[in-house]
Amino acid sequence: MSATPSVASAGTPLPASFDAVVVGGGIHGCAAALFLSRANMRIALVERGGLCREASGTNAGTLTMQMTRAALIPYALEAHRMWASAADWLGHDLGVTVCDGLSLAFTEEEAAMLEARAARRRAAGAPIEIVGLAAAQRIEPGLSAHPILASHCRVDGYASANLTGLAFRRALLEAGARLFEHTPAAGAEPDGSGGYLVRVAGGGPPLRTRRLVLCGGAWLEEMAGWLGVRLPVRVLVNQLAVTERLAPAMRTVIGVASGLLSLKQFGNGTAVIGGGWQAAGDRDRGGAALVPARLVGNLRLACHAIPALRGARLVRTWAGLEAETRDALPAVGPLPGHPGAFVCGGVHSGFTSGPWMARLLADRILGREPAMPLFPPDRLIEAPETCGDAR
């Protein structure tokens, strides 16, 4: 890939230094860069591909409380409000649909799991209630007769992952951020004067910055390693599929208690089917190959829930990466031992919570008191001799 800045190369010399360089142009990196730029900081955003085209662009786009960790529910609720009002604060359409969500149980074991999960999330503030089949079918007329129980959340929805990167790109340019797309970062190190140098692939001049913000998601472990920090990040390789355009088949977001289904239908009629069924791959290779038997299992589960999907043809299947820390809680905050360096990533259901996590971190960087506590990475950092392969 080219290491030439995609926006900053039109004859305008780069400034000698930036107030902050954000490495990683997914949801967290784009949002953090935007909030810092709007606070009159000189920001560079470095991304190896296109904005929100890696992990943030290959997920199902679900904005859900049902599969968010209970400890993150207050954060996800704030983020959901941000997604719903994106046209106001971002200034561009993200294709967000706010709707009801159902998580289904087909067996007694799943019903017990569903009730326990719903209780924990309800205690954390999520508007989730347990309903029987008849009530679930009133909420979602397309639902089959197979579920024995469901949890219903009024705060659910989805966004178009395809539109997200385009919208953030426009907002970042309007805010004056310098975008280095298709420019892999090759490393970072202290510059000897209290700041950092960020090296880019291809041997171009390094970017000098007072603050370094690492938002690498699945690649956060490698980025932290640039500074000698061992921050293990587990990488999931999730399979997804999208159907041809169909007649209206559902009006809610559908999941199951096990977490093995994420299902919704977009306004153009296509249905996106996911749920964490794993493909072959890793952080280095990405989604290297689909596993057909798992794809079939995912599709059968979707049809078991919404019978109108039977007979639908698939248009495309793919695999996308998801990052998760050891305790499944985020790494958001200052990087210990490295003044001026910060991380933001490893957020389970990170697409949902990403904008709010980034806003909290931006407030911390700007010297403001964040509205909610951060998730400092100290608890996750391992000594080199105790850290195994977290891939």
N, C-alpha and C positions, 0 to 999 in steps of 0.2 A: 504494500500500500504506500501511497505517497506520504511523505512526512512534511509536505508543504501546507501551511495554514490555509484552510479553505475560505476563510473570510478576511484574515488579516494581511493578505499578500497583495492587495491591489494598489501597490505603489506607496502605501502609507507606512512609514517606519514604525516598528514596534516600540513601545516605551521601554526604558532600560529595565524596569521592574514592574511587578504587579503587587497589589495589596494582598491578593490571594490567587493561587492557582488551584483549581478544582480538577482532580484527575478522575475521570469516569463520568460519562454523559448519559447515565440512566435517569430514572425518576429522581433519586436522591441527589445526584450531582447537578442535574439541570435545575431543580428547585433551589438547592443551596446557592448555586451560582446566580440565579435570578434574584433572590432576596438580598444577597450581598451586593449585586450590581445596583439594585434599586436604592441601596443605602450609600450610593456614591463611592463605592470601592471600585478600583480598577481590577477587573476579574478576567482571567484566562480559563477557559474550559477545554480540557484536553480529552479527546475521545478517539479510541482506535478505529471505530466505525462511524456510523451515523448516530445522531442523538436518539436515544431510546430505541435503538434497533437491535441491541444485544438482548440480555435477559429481560429488560423492561419492554421490549417489543415483541417477545415471543411467548408471553404468558397469555392467559385467557382474559385478562382485563377485568376480572371480577372485583367488586368493591363490597366485601362481605364481612359481617361480624361473626357469622356462624363458624368459620374456620380460623378466626383470629385468636391467638392465645389470650386467655382471660386477663392476664396482666397488661395486655396492650389494648384492651377494649376502650378505655378513655381516650387513648391516642387515635385509635381507628375511628371513633365517633367524630372527633375534631377533623380528621382527614376526610371523612365522608362528606362533612359540610363543605370542606374546601373543594372537593371534586364536584359537588352539586352546584357550587357557585363559581366554577372556574371561569366562566365568561366574564365575571366581574373582576376578580383579582388577577387572573392571567391575561385576560383581554382577548382570548381566542377560544374557539369551540373545540372541545375534546370529545364530542360525541357521547356525552354521559347520559345514561338512562338510570333514573332512580326508580326502584320498584320493590316489591315484596320479595322475600327469599324464603325458601322451604328447605329444610334438611330432613331427609326421610330415613325411616327405620323399616326394614323388611322382616326382621326376626326379633324375637324377645331379647336376645343378647344385644342387638343393635338398639332396641328401644331403651334398655337400661343405660347404654352408652350415651344415647341422645339426651336422655333426661339429666344425666350427670353433667354433660357438657353444657347444656342449656342453663342449668342451675348456676354453674360457675360464671358463665358469661352474664347472666341476668344480675348476679350479685355485683358484677363489675360495672353494671350500668347499661348493658345492651337490652333493648326492648324485645326480648325473646319470650315466647310462650309455647307451651306444648299443646298441640291440637290433635284430634282424632282424624280419621280418614275423611269423614263427611265434611268437616270444616276445612281440611286441606284441599279438598276438591272444589269447595266454593272459592277458595283463594286462587287455586290453579285448576280450571276446568279441564285442562289437558292431561291431568294426572291419572295414572292407571289406578286400578283397584288393589294393587299389590301391597302398598305400604300399610303397616298396622299402626303407625304413629308418625307424627312430624313435629318439628319445631318451626315456628313461624317468626320471622323477624321483619319488622316494618322498614328497617333501615338496611337496604341492600341495593344492588344495582351493578352497573358495569360501564366501562369506558372503552373506546376504540383505541387499542394499542397502536394501531397504524397512524392515527391522527395525533397521538400524544407528542411524539418527537417533533412533528412539524409545528405544532402549536407552541411548544417550548422554544423551538429554534427562533421563531418569529419574535416571541416575547424577549428572549435574550438579546437579540440584535437591537431591538427597540430600546433596551435598557443599557446598551453600550458595551456589552460583554464581548470579549474577543474569543471566537470559536476556532478551535483547532480540531476539526473533524478529520477522520481517516488519518489520524496522526498518533500512532501508538506511543505511549510514554515508555521510555526505556529504563527509567530509574530516577531516584531523587536522593539528594544528600544535603547535609548542612553546608551553607556557603561560607562559614567561618565568621560571619558578622551578625548572627542571630536570625538569619533567614534560611532559605533553601534554594537549591538549583534543581530544576526538573529537566531531565534529559529526554529528548524525543528521538524516535527511531530515524535512521537516515543520516545521523551525524550533524544535524542542524544545530544552531546555537542554543544552549540551554535557556530556559525561562527562569528568571530570578524573581523570587517572591518572599514577602514577609511572612505569609501564612500558607500552609499546605493543607489541602482538604482532600482526603482519600475516600472516594465514593465508588470503590471498585466492585461491590456486590460479590459475585462468585470469584472475582480476582482480588479481593481485598487482602487475602492472606499473602499473596505475592507482593502487593504494594507495601504492606506493613514490613515485609522482609527487606525492602530497600533500606529501611532505617534500622535494621537489626532486630526487629520486634517479631516474636513468634505469636501470631494471632490465628489459631486454627479456624478454618471455615469449611464446613461440610458443603458439598455441591450435589444437588439433586438434578437429574436430567429428565424433565417431565415431557411426556408425549401429549400432543394435542391434535385435534382434527376439526375441520370445518366442512359443512355440508353445502350442497347446492341450495339455491333459493327455494324456500318451501312456503306453502300456505301457513298462516299463523298456527303454531302448534303449542306455544306456551307464552305466558306473560310475566313469569317470575324467574328468578334465579334458582336453580335446583341443585341440591347437593345430597349427600348421604352421610349417615352417622360416621361411617368409617373414613370419610374424607376422600373416597375413591371416585367421586363424580363432581364435576363442575360443569353446569349446563345452562345455556341461555340462548335466546334467539334474538338476533339483531333486527333493526327496522327494515333492512333490505331482504329479510327472509332467511338468511343463513344462520345456522345453529353452530355454535362453538362448543366442542366436547373435550373436556379434560378431566383432571382429577388426580394427578400425581402418579399415574402409571409410568414406570421408569423405562427409559430407553438406554441404549448403550452409549457411553461417552463419558467425558470428564471436563474439567475446566480448560484443559489444553486443546482437546479435540472438539469441544462443544458437543452437540447432539450428533454422534457419529453414525448411528443407525437405529431405526425403529425396531421394536420387538413385536412382530405381527400378532402373536398370541395375546399379548397384553393390550394391543390396540383393539382386537376383537372383544376381549373382556370388557374394555371400557365402553365400546359401542353397544354391547348387549345390555350393560347396566343402564345406559341412557335410554334404550328402547323399553326396558323393563319399567322405567319410571314414566316415560312419555311415549305411549304407543304410536303416536302420529309420526315418529321418526323412522319407523320401520319402512324399509324400501327406499329411504333417502340415499342419494349417492354422495360420496365424499368428493370434494374438490381438491383438498390438500391436507396433508398430514405433516407434522414437523415435531421437533424436540427443542425445548428451551431450558436454559439453566436457571436454577434457584439456589440462593445461598442461605445457609443456616448455621448459626453458632452452636457451640456445645450445649448451652442451656436454652436454645431456641428463642432467646431474647436478643435485641439488637446490640450492636456496638456503635454507640453514638456519643461522641464526646472527645475530649483532648487525649492525645496519644501520650502515655506516661513517658517521662524522660526526654521528651522532644517538644520544648516550648514552641508554640505557634503551629503545631501539627495536630490535625484532627482527623477522625474517621467517622463515617456514616454508612452503615451497611449491615448485612446479616439479619435483616428484618423479616421474620416469617410473615407471610401475606404482605410483603413489602410494597406491592403495587398499591394496596389499599392505604397503608399508613405513610407511605413515602413523603408526600408533600408536607405533612405536619411534622414528621421527624426532621426534615430539612429545615423547616422554619425554626424549630427549637434550636437546632445547632447554629443556624445563622445568628439568632439572637445571642447565643453564648459567644460567638466569635466577635460580634459587634459590641460586647460588653454589657448587654442587657440581661436581665434575669429571665430565663426561659419560663414560659407559662406552666410547664410541667417538668418534672425531673428528667434528666438525660439518662443514658445507659452507658456509663464510662466503661471502656474496654479493659480496665485493670483486671477485672475478675477472670478474663478469658486468656490473658497473656501467659504463656508458658516459658519456662527456662529452656534454652536450646537442647539440653541433654534429656528433657522429659517429653519433648514434643514429637509425636509420631506423625506419620503421613495422614493428614486429615482429608484426603481426597476421597 
